[in-house]
Amino acid sequence: MNRSKISFGKINLNPNKPAEPVKMVTATEDEASTSVTKAMVGGFKKMGKEQLIRQVEEVTDDMESQHLKEVMGISGFGRKTAKVFDINEQIAKAREVAPPKPSRTDNDERRETGEDDSDEEPIFGPLPTDAVGAEMEAKNSAIAKTKKTNADSDDGDDDDTDEDDEDDDDDNHLERKIPNTHEVQMRHGSRAVLALAGDPAGARLVSGSIDYDMCFWDFAGMDSAMRSFRTIQPCENHTLRALHYSVTGDMILVVSGNSQAKILDRDGFEKMECVKGDQYISDMSRTKGHTAQLTSGCWHPYTREEFLTAALDGTLRVWHGLKSKEQKTVIKTRAQGGLRTNASACAFNRDATLIAAGCVDGSLQMWDTRKMFVNTTHCLRGAHQKDAEISSIQFSYLGTQLATRSNDETMKLWDLRKFKEPLHAWTDLFSRYDTTDCCFSPDDKMLVTGESLPKGAKEAHLHFYSTQTFEEVKRISVTDSHVIKALWHPKLNQIFVGCGNGVIKCYYDELLSSRGAKLCVVKTHRKKKHTEMIGVSQIITPHALPMFRQEKSKSSRKKMEKERLDPVKSRRPDLPITSGQGGRVASSGGTLSSYVIRNLGLSKRVDDDQDPREAILKYAKEAEENPYWIAPAYKKTQPKPIFTDSSGEPDAKKAKEE
């Protein structure tokens, strides 16, 4: 059987034209070369060498398959043969379901005038019914949206009113985002709290103050009394200026008034102490560590064992590695004339590409971590008032904005893309401490800072400002002392405020906040058992007789010690026997029966040391005078009792008969 093969060129489908017969070119075993030639002439006029070789191989494969079928009765080994289609039948079906001829459109006019440069578009079969319906729905929705947009654009006055309403809604919306519906107070001590830090997971909080104490607060373990579970003095007699948790939350950076920063673990045990530099070397880049008091410090945003410190020796130092205890980089801060100036605050940006330092001369300097630290990348000399140190530098979460707080009673917001002028400056923010800071809200829409208590004022406030409109969103009265630290935890959505009277206040919202202080306030504080005290007047009579003397009232501690010495009240167990033989049996009698009798209370004392014969003869006279048991029975058979001589030796025991 000879199989026919179809070869065709370009097919143009026109529903209005009658179907033209398709020329069929057949190839048999005898006419293989002829079929190839016809295919080249009729269907593929421009055929390359590779296509010609491919065509010859296909014809050869068909001949081999035909020969295999004639010999073995099978067409091929798992190879699927090409499906044969009836072209005329397919064209007739396409003409039946084809849509009507479209009307004249702009595309046709452009095509006729020659404006359309595209080639002749191939005509495909009709779209499925579902696709056509979806396309029509999309067109209808687009038309409706366009009409709505046009109608909205016609009313200009209404748009202005809507914009004003939206602005009011935004202000109210920002105020609703502040979690301040509830307030909890934690007592750190009696001195000002200069440092606050929360771990990334939001499970713990650490605080440091002027009184050298560092307190650990665990929200899962505290009750409503809100007491810290540990208080230590990590730097002896040095105030704690800054505390910072690492990115993993397992280490704490402690920056104190000392020149050596310390690394503590999560529970407060020391893991590392930085090396102290040589104070007699003038070039600070040649020393192994800081030589003056530390002012600030922070961890690297994503490198676990890398942190940054700043000190009054005019340098910033990047440390890497806890075991090596070596500094990685030394950065020098310079004043206007190239002289040394001290850095009072430092920070990494969110992706650790910039290191920012605020100096005591009011300048703001930045270095790119991907370059050498010789020259600054950004330097603004007049960022704040001269000789007014910058107490805090905070980068926004997006990394495009920077906020600085200074002792010149101002807080400024900067845009890193336009760094020459601040976006806005807020004034009249009195600050008495050089650690007063500011922080961004988790969505970067608000900026929070505290103020010190001015003279004559009764309460200090916490201020919330919008970073978009620069207006004050809210003001919260905190305490009758200074507000130094403000921490808005992004995961807990709670605000922690460190005050000058040793109080830490936590603000949270029942709906917006999660965990943190909410875990503590629901736990009731367990009160200690109060002993009933009865006051009795005691008459002291030193010369009274012993039977009339009254015992002196003793403290509960002495009473417990006295009861402890009493073996009955303290229920002391039997002491071990260290001397003698026989153990406890010997202590109560020579036999087991005597031990049982004594322990059961049947006899007070059993004398097993005396001779049993003598004990019996002791009652011989009484038995002879008043015979009752033994004598009447032996009166006839043995009128005269015969006793064994006590001096005689007892007979040897007879051997047991086998």
Steps between C-alpha positions, in 0.01 A plus 500: 500500500633833395459785752435844355670807646355851504716802433353847478601860507325803650127459562280811505159443652225723364145400603336673201717329238413155376742229600769423248621146458831428668765344285618170644850375436555130562821315542555128459799283516559527126438871481689629806721735307208618289298590812787696641532692176126573488505614860785734422325643195141513628508550881852612583644704219776650711646204680848499645747222507415397855127486427565290189705252707225488766237433233703214353546347848127511566424321172765240583344442846159450340642242260669314789176498702307366200757223445492412873123473493508267196762270656403492874143626496574803725543864406773604747653452842291734717518786254174682445402561141381836383128560505341547158260794467237570238565861402172555320298379798693729739443805278126425475469482882694825542269676253192389696620637840682804363360841611353735238728724306599799715408854397745750367732618777778749543755225456359422154514867403861528617584182313346638178673838530832328570540633856512151644858375469430156640512195279196308396353351818435127495140396541436245772192304594210645702537574871318273747167622633637548856788714377267721295271551803792587727632752250162671475471522879845656523407761240175586680678541837764724340231719344317530834821595677576765239153651539540512875838670471358760263207567730735545797723737303202724413443602863804706600355650816405163637857378459637781716252419773589131482871579529438708811298218649776253416756720676285510810454126482876449470563705813237308690632177356851573630366579843310172506823314424660615826469219759423703813167373628663320795798581717725284719777619731824315582731617777870482410631695796519854630742649245457599135468225240753583225480183287222275370513206259257231393594173337381441141253231605336729758539256790736707718597854585819634660550837664800688637524808719735742671515279812709242302220240512381299202157335534363210298125483436335183372140555387412132503621456860374822662166548669299814555760625752739555202826418677828421328639151545867606512702810588875520442778759481693398188740795496551551873495874580427627149166632379332309219459725197370261234370144470435317176386146412668313217309404187445148637412619851753279679754773587483848652742783431566706814642851452594667826708792621802273478724480192434127458171373363369165619299222341258309723296196418124484531511429873755768589823299510804664345625358169749764388661825605662725242870576522608830651724716284832656590428855611862610445481447121391814320386327180171335593512267198806331655329401822312175551198660663339815636692714742219723625142475621249330269203698379297267276494162329285268290502157337535427130156458337561147371854387594476318831835577668571848365425822687591869500611724787571873533703676767640834606840414353379620157455156343235252401608138510347197331557177693464151355522166678459418865801271535759714328394821682652708224374809328431483129497867397588834658312810378611847601260792532633838392386854569490792257874570502606138495540480875358220707140505617318246712202291392205500737270264304546237229282263298490261205233542236261212432712331230835584667628703205539819705645585841370827642651696788371805679776708655520734796563795266154457343626339179357191334747273320449180300727238347430237236593153627581384145779755468800615697423690821745781426250757377134540587230418248262759647604777734281781629678738735201708607254218558435628852611787714874518561626352827160332549562128481274274300354252748331257258506389135226276361453366147151429374394144428491570125845655523425823311460731801712588801397661829736678738439624854725761658543689824423826319128423567439389140425183308557489124390271221733447203461344158812312391424575135505872571731537794592867493189629672275328757145414404377652824628612839293481817596745774425564869593144600697553818763235568712478812664159440751418228327165436156636412397318183228477236351211302286428195167322502500154336341645183732807487203738509569641846798618698504473881715684752485608863582820680662578831297671768542876467530715809160574646319230298310217665511229236727396216350385171560252222454660157380330181565678168397409147786445255279606207315810618754581782215582737464379855269200501475444876655596831494266799563608859742242641624593848608782727864440406714501185424282197835366376456182298222400261481156340221401258537125456398405144396142581309564823367839383555635852678816614747487790605828662793544741456783749726702727345366822594136431160403355448318170155548351349273239216613273302243306166440331279198557427464127814632332765360735599139548665316791756702700337677793164346412630168631585649840194703589269198489707307755400562861774570751538224756493649846703349783325329789462742789545346846255608765676704766335525842641771722549378859625728774795338674589570864870471565573354847869413522480378864187285462505132583560260208140373511365855461743624235369576150691401195641785302344557158736362240518575134372248251855426386617406849185302554562300184860434605387373838239271347757371262715378788208311652504146352127453556379824343746478215421128454861399503563147367691242703868569509740231382674284766872558491613271789415164657364183348159376412366823356162616620408160628785512751406848615157383608577144612700194420221323314260580224201446728628763742549741212143441382359528852676826562401655167137389544487662841427177694791547728700797602822312563611144455816412692666237289832536675398302816505121536162349418547227773540761767198684368288190542637404846413847615139388512572156661402594857171656384422195290568263791275688739219554252522217248260540216647402165812284524512349854163313498594322180837364631390439867453126456763416241776735620431627851851634535613716204840427359686786329804484284820618658584840367873434524488194280577505136207431265510175307627507150238500238428171341581463137203506274410158378500464130 
